[in-house]
Amino acid sequence: MNLVRRLVCVLFVVWLAGGCGFLAGAAVAGAGVVYVKGEASKLYPRDVPEVYDVAVATLEELDVIFTERLEGDEAATIKGRTAGAEALTMRIERQAEGVVKVKLRIGLLGNRDYSQAIFSRMDRKLGL
């Protein structure tokens, strides 16, 4: 938790010094997967439709059964069940021009390892 507080403080100072665009770029360049209260999240330097397409392809490879898929230019939502019958919810939200945040919850309490595996596959597909 201490690391998260430091990162927030550094990003706040950067935002004050350089503006929102610089903050978004710095956050994307240095961010990995953040895992808080069962929800994993990650920033991607892409647009919502591109990340949505990659997310759907990744989840299909992992045999996720989709129950809901909503796509837009500003946000998208994917809901389904994993092969192990855990509920899965992924939200893709535009944060700034060319930056999206992906939030992922697997199961009631979250599944850190499976979330990390999904993000790793998405990273490879996006060339990151």
C-alpha positions in Angstrom: 0.0 0.0 0.0 2.9 2.3 0.7 4.1 1.9 -2.9 0.7 2.9 -4.2 0.6 6.1 -2.0 4.1 7.1 -3.3 3.0 6.5 -6.9 -0.1 8.6 -6.4 2.0 11.4 -4.9 4.5 11.3 -7.7 1.8 11.4 -10.3 0.0 14.2 -8.6 3.2 16.3 -8.6 3.8 15.5 -12.2 0.3 16.5 -13.1 0.7 19.8 -11.3 4.0 20.4 -13.1 3.2 19.2 -16.6 -0.5 19.0 -17.2 -3.0 16.2 -17.7 -1.6 15.0 -21.0 1.8 14.5 -19.5 0.3 12.7 -16.5 -1.6 10.3 -18.8 1.6 9.5 -20.7 3.6 9.0 -17.6 1.0 6.8 -16.1 0.8 4.5 -19.2 4.5 4.4 -19.6 5.2 3.2 -16.0 2.1 1.4 -15.0 1.6 -2.3 -14.6 -1.3 -4.2 -13.3 -2.8 -2.7 -10.1 -4.8 -5.1 -7.9 -7.1 -3.5 -5.3 -9.9 -5.3 -3.4 -10.2 -8.1 -5.9 -10.2 -5.9 -9.0 -7.2 -5.8 -11.3 -6.7 -2.7 -13.5 -4.3 -1.6 -16.1 -3.8 1.4 -18.5 -3.2 0.9 -22.2 -2.0 3.5 -24.7 -4.8 2.6 -27.2 -8.4 3.4 -28.0 -11.4 1.6 -26.6 -12.4 -0.3 -29.8 -8.9 -1.7 -30.3 -8.6 -2.8 -26.7 -12.1 -4.3 -26.8 -11.3 -6.4 -29.9 -8.1 -7.7 -28.3 -10.0 -8.4 -25.0 -12.7 -10.4 -26.8 -10.1 -12.4 -28.8 -8.1 -13.1 -25.6 -11.1 -14.2 -23.6 -12.3 -16.5 -26.5 -8.9 -18.2 -26.4 -9.4 -18.9 -22.7 -12.9 -20.4 -23.4 -14.8 -17.7 -21.6 -18.5 -17.9 -22.2 -19.9 -14.5 -22.9 -23.2 -13.4 -21.3 -22.9 -9.7 -22.2 -20.8 -7.6 -24.6 -21.4 -3.9 -24.9 -19.0 -1.8 -27.1 -18.8 2.0 -27.6 -16.2 4.6 -28.4 -15.9 5.8 -24.8 -16.5 2.6 -22.9 -17.1 -1.1 -23.2 -18.2 -4.0 -20.9 -17.7 -7.7 -21.2 -19.3 -10.1 -18.8 -19.1 -13.9 -18.8 -18.0 -17.1 -17.1 -14.5 -18.6 -17.1 -14.0 -22.2 -18.0 -13.9 -22.8 -14.2 -17.4 -21.2 -13.9 -16.2 -18.1 -12.1 -18.0 -14.8 -13.0 -15.9 -12.4 -15.1 -16.5 -8.7 -15.6 -14.2 -6.5 -17.7 -14.8 -2.8 -18.1 -12.8 -0.7 -20.7 -13.0 3.0 -20.1 -11.5 5.9 -22.0 -9.3 8.0 -19.6 -7.7 10.5 -22.0 -7.0 10.7 -25.8 -5.5 7.4 -26.7 -5.5 6.0 -23.1 -7.9 3.5 -21.8 -8.2 1.8 -18.4 -9.2 -1.9 -18.2 -10.8 -3.1 -15.0 -11.1 -6.8 -14.5 -12.8 -8.8 -11.7 -12.9 -12.6 -11.8 -15.0 -14.3 -9.2 -16.5 -12.8 -6.1 -13.1 -12.0 -4.4 -11.0 -11.7 -7.5 -8.3 -14.0 -9.0 -5.0 -12.3 -9.2 -3.1 -15.0 -11.2 -5.9 -15.4 -13.8 -6.2 -11.6 -14.2 -2.5 -11.3 -14.7 -2.6 -14.1 -17.3 -5.3 -12.2 -19.2 -3.4 -8.9 -19.1 -0.2 -10.7 -20.3 -2.0 -12.1 -23.3 -3.6 -8.8 -24.1 -0.1 -7.1 -23.9 1.3 -9.6 -26.4 -1.6 -9.0 -28.8 -1.2 -5.3 -28.5 2.6 -5.5 -29.0 3.5 -4.2 -25.6 
